Amino acid sequence: MPRERLRTYAWEVPVRLTHWISVLCIVSFTITGFYIADPYMHAVSSDQYIMGWMRFIHFVTGYVFLVTFLVRLYWGFVGNRYASWRVWIPLTGRQWKDLWAAASFYLFISKTPPYSVGHTALAGVTYFVVFLLFAFQIVSGFALYSVTHQGAIWTLLGGWLTGVMSFATIRMLHYLVMYVLLTFTVVHVYVGWYLNLKERNGLMGSIFDGYKFVSGKEWE
């Protein structure tokens, strides 16, 4: 007999808002970043300022992304249990068991999908790594920006990194991490749709309205 599914509020407004702003930022970073690294459009008159606009949009997006990142970190301490930083790091035996169960499903060892109201332990660890990559992109981006902007704020945000590694290395890593994040984005969307079909819990819709449909397996 099928279980009754309950409509459960999982993702609060700050979580959904920072998620979609981050998506828009990644799109903006990708378009402008590719151009800055290897211009794919060329000006046909002296009135055009393509590189200048691309850099300006890239830098403004950087400020937006920084604020979004800080808001999401803050909400990891004041939000509900599904937004908590505790889901990012497996601290309990149950989380490690959940991590293995999820990994077994994705490795085709188990046919049981990883039921969870919020993030599974595996998803939590994955997002923790992604947040670290976000942090590196922010610091390395402001490190590159600090070359032409002197001051304590630029040194604090990323300028200090130029004392740890060369400018060329920072630029290369900043560029390569972009590919890692783009790969994650593709996998993230695919896994989301796949689990949405397997679990039939409204996973994809939940990032819009915050609600998932759960059967009770999530608490067993």
Legacy VTK file of the C-alpha trace (Angstrom):
# vtk DataFile Version 3.0
C-alpha trace
ASCII
DATASET POLYDATA
POINTS 220 float
0.000 0.000 0.000
1.542 3.355 -1.011
2.460 5.718 1.776
0.643 8.991 2.229
2.878 11.861 1.143
3.000 15.000 3.237
3.811 18.441 1.851
6.811 19.579 3.902
8.513 22.977 3.883
12.235 22.365 3.412
13.924 25.291 1.659
13.452 28.701 3.216
13.398 31.892 1.147
17.075 32.844 1.811
18.205 29.386 0.663
16.193 29.562 -2.559
17.093 33.181 -3.216
20.838 32.670 -2.755
20.630 29.539 -4.907
19.120 31.346 -7.883
21.298 34.434 -7.505
24.319 32.109 -7.500
23.030 30.475 -10.693
22.740 33.876 -12.391
26.194 34.836 -11.130
27.737 31.658 -12.534
26.123 32.365 -15.924
27.450 35.928 -15.848
30.906 34.804 -14.696
31.083 32.204 -17.454
30.099 34.510 -20.305
32.316 37.387 -19.219
35.137 35.169 -17.941
35.486 33.343 -21.244
35.656 36.684 -23.015
38.243 38.141 -20.649
40.416 35.025 -21.071
39.967 34.748 -24.837
37.915 37.533 -26.512
35.346 36.023 -28.872
33.941 39.377 -30.074
35.869 42.220 -31.635
35.100 45.917 -31.740
34.437 47.400 -35.175
34.698 51.029 -34.050
36.547 53.069 -31.445
33.218 53.822 -29.723
32.810 50.221 -28.578
34.186 49.180 -25.215
33.559 45.446 -25.175
36.401 44.365 -22.906
35.683 47.235 -20.532
32.022 46.255 -20.235
32.861 42.572 -19.846
35.285 43.340 -17.037
32.808 45.715 -15.409
30.012 43.115 -15.471
32.434 40.461 -14.179
33.507 42.662 -11.271
29.953 43.733 -10.349
28.905 40.085 -10.436
31.810 39.384 -8.091
30.434 41.805 -5.506
26.946 40.299 -5.822
28.348 36.798 -5.494
30.363 37.758 -2.408
27.267 39.125 -0.650
25.225 36.084 -1.697
27.926 33.742 -0.391
28.070 35.519 2.972
24.266 35.507 3.316
24.159 31.761 2.645
26.905 31.125 5.190
25.035 33.228 7.742
21.833 31.319 7.051
23.719 28.097 7.685
23.793 29.163 11.355
20.345 30.732 11.767
18.198 28.850 9.247
16.173 25.677 9.710
17.685 22.205 10.055
17.824 21.681 6.306
19.881 24.845 5.768
22.211 24.215 8.706
25.986 23.937 8.250
25.734 20.644 10.126
24.412 18.925 6.997
27.609 19.830 5.111
29.938 17.786 7.303
29.196 14.219 8.474
29.504 14.474 12.242
27.417 11.514 13.390
27.299 7.796 12.752
23.892 8.198 11.137
25.283 10.740 8.669
28.123 8.394 7.709
25.586 5.603 7.206
23.475 7.925 5.081
26.553 8.962 3.092
27.368 5.351 2.261
23.746 4.603 1.341
23.685 7.535 -1.082
27.095 6.637 -2.528
25.937 3.026 -3.009
22.951 4.222 -5.018
25.043 6.426 -7.327
27.619 3.636 -7.752
24.801 1.237 -8.765
25.454 -0.970 -5.734
21.994 -0.259 -4.313
18.712 0.371 -6.105
17.233 2.356 -3.211
17.404 6.124 -3.774
18.709 8.243 -0.855
15.478 9.551 0.653
15.922 12.794 2.553
13.789 15.814 3.339
16.784 18.108 2.941
20.233 17.188 1.665
21.623 13.706 2.007
24.989 13.399 3.754
26.666 12.879 0.378
25.006 15.986 -1.030
26.047 17.909 2.084
29.709 16.959 1.637
29.490 17.813 -2.060
28.062 21.254 -1.339
30.720 21.828 1.302
33.392 21.244 -1.345
31.499 23.509 -3.745
31.357 26.257 -1.113
35.120 25.924 -0.675
35.516 26.347 -4.437
33.197 29.368 -4.296
35.389 30.821 -1.549
38.516 30.253 -3.628
36.943 31.909 -6.663
36.008 34.927 -4.553
39.447 35.251 -2.984
41.353 34.601 -6.217
39.054 36.936 -8.142
39.648 39.788 -5.730
43.356 38.932 -5.725
43.412 39.574 -9.472
41.293 42.695 -8.971
43.636 44.019 -6.263
46.473 44.395 -8.763
44.858 47.606 -10.023
43.060 48.532 -6.786
45.190 49.325 -3.768
43.836 49.491 -0.234
43.173 47.466 2.902
39.786 46.205 1.689
41.298 44.696 -1.467
44.122 43.145 0.504
41.622 41.624 2.940
39.307 40.270 0.233
42.046 38.608 -1.776
45.124 40.727 -2.301
46.973 38.706 0.361
46.880 35.700 -1.997
49.392 37.381 -4.330
51.930 36.961 -1.546
51.281 33.201 -1.484
51.337 32.372 -5.194
52.183 34.133 -8.431
49.685 36.212 -10.375
49.847 33.751 -13.283
49.101 30.798 -10.992
46.146 32.572 -9.414
44.737 33.411 -12.839
45.211 29.835 -14.080
43.547 28.293 -11.012
40.717 30.839 -11.144
40.106 29.820 -14.749
40.355 26.049 -14.133
38.029 26.085 -11.117
35.418 27.661 -13.377
35.408 24.444 -15.430
35.042 22.372 -12.258
32.028 24.446 -11.204
30.480 24.209 -14.670
30.897 20.425 -14.555
29.278 20.360 -11.122
26.371 22.441 -12.454
25.664 19.936 -15.238
25.865 16.964 -12.853
23.792 18.834 -10.251
20.922 19.417 -12.699
21.071 15.844 -14.021
21.048 14.263 -10.545
18.248 16.601 -9.473
16.000 15.532 -12.335
16.953 11.870 -11.881
16.076 11.868 -8.184
12.933 13.833 -8.913
11.785 10.993 -11.186
12.945 8.210 -8.853
11.615 9.622 -5.584
8.643 11.551 -7.024
8.878 14.033 -4.170
8.818 17.336 -6.044
12.561 17.839 -5.639
12.974 20.111 -8.665
9.918 22.163 -7.821
11.053 22.580 -4.217
13.826 24.985 -5.184
11.081 27.305 -6.477
8.436 27.068 -3.746
10.380 25.423 -0.918
8.091 22.408 -0.506
8.794 18.699 -0.934
6.448 15.723 -0.700
7.760 13.167 1.780
6.480 9.713 2.611
7.980 9.098 6.043
10.929 7.024 4.825
13.077 10.067 5.408
12.780 9.718 9.190
13.064 5.944 9.510
LINES 1 221
220 0 1 2 3 4 5 6 7 8 9 10 11 12 13 14 15 16 17 18 19 20 21 22 23 24 25 26 27 28 29 30 31 32 33 34 35 36 37 38 39 40 41 42 43 44 45 46 47 48 49 50 51 52 53 54 55 56 57 58 59 60 61 62 63 64 65 66 67 68 69 70 71 72 73 74 75 76 77 78 79 80 81 82 83 84 85 86 87 88 89 90 91 92 93 94 95 96 97 98 99 100 101 102 103 104 105 106 107 108 109 110 111 112 113 114 115 116 117 118 119 120 121 122 123 124 125 126 127 128 129 130 131 132 133 134 135 136 137 138 139 140 141 142 143 144 145 146 147 148 149 150 151 152 153 154 155 156 157 158 159 160 161 162 163 164 165 166 167 168 169 170 171 172 173 174 175 176 177 178 179 180 181 182 183 184 185 186 187 188 189 190 191 192 193 194 195 196 197 198 199 200 201 202 203 204 205 206 207 208 209 210 211 212 213 214 215 216 217 218 219
